[in-house]
Amino acid sequence: MPVDRPEAVPDARRPHRIAGGQPGLLAPGATTDPYRLRLYRLLRTEYPLGYDPALDAWLLSRYVDVALALTDPRFTGYPHDGAPRGRAPVPLGLCRGAQVCAPPAVPYRTVEPAVERTAYVLARRIVGRDRADLVADFCRWLPTGAAAAAAGLSYPGVNGRTGGEPHRRTGGGADDCARSTALREHALASFLANMLDDPDLQAAATAGAAAPHASGTLLDRAWAETLRRDPPVQIVLRRTRTEVPVSGGTLPAGAPVACLIGAAGRDPARFTAPDRFDPLRADADTLLTGPAHCPAARLGRLEAEHGLRALLTAMPGIRWADGFRPVAGGLLTRSPRTLLVRPS
């Protein structure tokens, strides 16, 4: 397996160091791009275990350690002991970690046609424009429509009566994560950026838009690859129940632990060419995608699949606006903030 090779970082891009020389996770510039600053690389290679006072947590950045924290019963939820324990991934990413994960108010067989219909309505609204921002005009609306369908509500932003989001119930519940759309917006934006940025993948998806079953496997793998390479949630907090040996030392009992999902997903000790977006990679791993049964995870996959198909069907010639390249931003949550396209 390839390993990280520390390289000289120009002074202007060198992460701020805290006590002991360890780079600070919340250093200036890190919230813009911890990958470009090589912050995650430095943590993996030189400081696999270190305490960050700004977060008040111990940092884990290597895949092997993050995987341990997400599956080992010696770790539990943070700040309370509410997250599941055992040999299964804890809630992360799109899943908000409800203790009882239940299906949406209406069956998925009813939700999926509503998601597909919403995606095509939104895509047709963009057709004919000289330029559009898929984040503002598509990614922010499709998850809202899916959440409304999952809750059995009408979607006023699409049915033409009024704008805004559907009515949101209060008081919590097992389907809270399905009703929360912000993280799915981030994930959808990253998925579309990855697919539209690769002409070969876009061509394969365009050819498969008319034959959904033929392209389903590719889109499923592309969705999982997006969650590995560009997770919408970069950090998941855990707490140790006892002392736990990890790379670089031993975590004390009762310690808050920050699992750097963004760093683990690009660990070259686990993934070949980890910065490359490759849906067909042989070393794919589902650990970092979160619980497959979570309503939010299932809705996110449906939104990605039907969203891309709707865009490519309505706008087969869609391409980036002149001079535009997708750029992700953020540390705690991360995705492209704009996706400027020429619809035709």
N, C-alpha and C positions, 0 to 999 in steps of 0.2 A: 504494500500500500504506500502511496506517496505520503510524505509528511510535510508539515509547514517548514519553509525555509526563511528564517528571519532575514529581512533585507533592510538596508539603510532607508529610513524615512526622511524626506526633506524636512528641515526644521519648521517650515511654514505649515507642514501637515502633521507634525509629530504630536500625538495626544498628550494632554496635560498629565503629569505624573503626581501621584499622591505619596503618602508615606511608604518608604521602602522601594520607591521607583515604579510601583504598580500604576498603570494608566487608570485614570478615573472614568467610570462608565458615563457619568454625566459631564464629561469634559467639554469645553467649548468646541463646537463643530460635530460632536458625536451624534447629537440629535438630528443633524442634517444627513450624515452618512458615515456610520461606524465602519462600513466596509472600505470606503475610500481612505479613511484615516488609518486603516489597518488595525483598528482598536481590537477587534475580535481576534485577529491573528496574533497580536502581541499577548493577549490574555491566554490563548491556547498554548502558545509556545513557551512563554516565560513565566506566566502567573496562572497556572491551571487552578489554583486555589488561592484566593485572596479576599480580604475584607474591604468593602467599599463603604466608608462612613456616610457618604451622601445618601446611599440607599439603605444604610443600616442592615446590610445583608452580606453573606458570603457569596462569592461569584463562582459559578460553574460554567465553563465554556466548552469543554471537550464533549464530544458526542457520548462517549462511554460513561461519563459522569452524569450528564443530563439525563441519559436513558435510565441510569440507576435511580436518580431522584424522582423520575416520573413513574417508576414501576415498583420500587422496593418498599415493602411495608414499614421500613425504618424511617420513612418520610411520610409526612401527612400534610394536610392543608394549612394555608396561612391566610389570615391571622388566626383562624380557629381550626379545630380538629374536625372539619366537616367533609373534606374531600375523600373520595374512595381510596382504599389502600389495597395493595395486592398486585399480581402480575398482569396488570392491564394499564394502559396509559391513563393518567389522570386527565381531568378536563383541561384543555388548553386550546389556544387558537380560537376557533369560532365558538367553541363550547364554553358557556359561562360557569359551568360547574354546579348546576342544580343537583341537590342530593338525590332527588328522584327524577330521572329523565323520562319523560312521557312523550308520546306522539302528539302532533298538533290536534286541534279541536276537530278537524275534518280529515278524512283519510288522504294519504299521499296520492292515491289514484285520482283524487279530486283536485289536490293542490297542483300537481304537475301540469295539467292542461291550463290552469289559471296562470301559472308561471310562464308557460309558453305563449299564451295569448298576450299577457302583459309585455313580454319581451318584443313581440312583433308590433304591438301598438307603439311602443317607444321607438323602435327602429324606424318605423314608417314616418314618424314625426321628424326624423333627422334627414330623411331623403330629400334631395333638392337643395339643401343648404350648401353654401360655398365652403363653410367650415363649421365644425361642431366640437364641443368638448364632451367626450364620452363620460367623464367623471360626473360633470354637472347635469348632463342631459340623459344619462342612461344608468350609470352605476348607483346613483343616489336614489333612483326611483324603482328599479326592478326589485331590490330586496324589500322595499316597503310594500309593493304590490304582492309579493310572495307572502309576507307576514300577514297581510290582510286576508289573503286566501286561506292561509293556514289557520287563522282564527275564525274563519267563517264570516268575515266582514266584507262590506263593499269597499272598493278602492276609489275614493273620490278624485284622486289625482289622475286616474286613467279613464274613468267612465264619463268624463267630460263635464260634470256638474260643477265641482269646485276643486281648488288646489289644496295642497296640504297632505298630511299623513292620516292614515286611518285612526279611528278611535283606539286609544290604548287603555286596556284595563289596568287596574292598580291592585296592589296587595300581594304581588309575587305569584309564584306557582311554578309547576314543573316545566311549562313551556315559555318561561321568561326569555330563554336564550333564543327561541324562535322569533319572538316579537322584537328583540333587539337587533337592529339592522346595521349599525355603524361598522362592526368588524367585517360583515359580509360585503359591505361596500368596498372596503379596503381590499379584501381578497379578490373580488370581482375585477377591480381596477388592475391589480397585478396580473391576474390571469389574462385579461384582454391585452395588456401591454406585452406580455410574453408571446402570446399567439400572433398578434398583429405585427410584431417586430421580426418575425421569422417568415420569410416568403414561402419556404417549403412547407412549414406547418400551416400557414394560412391557406396555401393551395390545397393541401390535403383536407383541411377542415371545410373549405369551400366545396370541394368535390363530394364530400360526405354530407353536406347540408341537406341534399335531396334524398339521401339514404341514411337516416339517423342511426340505424343499427350498425351500419358499416363503419361509422366514425365514432361510435360510442366508446370503444376501448381507448382510442387515441385521446379523446377528450377527458376520459376518466384519469388516464395516466398524466395528462397535462395538468389537470387540476391538482392531483397529488404532488406533482413536481413543483407546482407553484407554491404550495404550502410548505414544501421543504426549502426551496431556494429563497422565497420571498414571503415568509410567514407574516400575517397581519398583526399578530401579537409576538413581539420579540422576546419578552421576558415573562416567565411564569414563576410565581413565588411558592416556595414550599417551606416546611419546617422539619428539622430532625427530631425524632423521638428518642434517639440514643446516639452515642458516638458512631460515626460512619467513616471508614477509611475511603478516601478518594484520591485522584491524582494530585500529587503535591502535598499531601498531608491528611489530617483527620478533622472532620467537622465535629464540633462539640455538640453535646446533647442540647436540645431545645433551641437550636440556632436557626434564624431565618436564612433561607437560601434562595438566591436569584438564579434560576435556570435560564441561561442565555440561549433561547431557542434559535435565534438568528445566527449565533456562532456555531452551535452544534450542527445545524443543517448544512453548514458549509465546511465541516471539518474534513480535511483531506485524508485523515486517518480512517475515515469511514466511507467517503464518497469520492470516486474518481472525478477529476475536473469539477470540483464542487461549485464553482461559480458559473458553470455552463448550464443553461436551461435545456434539459434533455429528457423529454417524456419517455423515451425508449431506453433509458439507462438500465443496465443490468443490475445495478446495486440499489434500486429503489427501496424505500423503507416507509412503512405506514405509521411508524411510531409517532412521528412529528405531525401527523394530520389530525390527531385527537380521536375520540370515540366515534366509531362509524355510525352508531345508532343514535347519536345526538341529533335532535331536530334541526338545530342550526347548521350542523355539518351536512346533513342531507339536503336542506334547502340551499345551502351555498353551492353544492355540486349541481343541483338542478338549475340554479340561476346562471352558473357558468356555462353549462351545456346549452341551454336554450337561449341564453343571451347571445353567445357567439354565433349560433346558427341563425338567429333572427337578423343580426347585423350583416352577416355574409349573404343571406338570402335577399335582404332588401337592398344591400349595397355591395355587390360582388367586387366592385372596383375600389373599395374603401382603402385608404392609405394615410400615412401620417401627413399632416399639413407641412408645407414647405418649411424646411429648417427646423422642424420639431423632432425631438427625441425624448422618449419617456424617461423620467428621472424620479426615483422613489425618494421619499423623505420621511424622517421620524425615527424614533428609537423605541419607545414603549409600544406604539403602534406604527406601522410603516406601510406605505403604498405610494404610487404616483398621485400627485395632487391634481394633475391635469393630463388629459389624453386628447390632444388636438388632432383632428382628422379632417381629410377631405372626403366626403361621402362618396364621391364618384370622380 
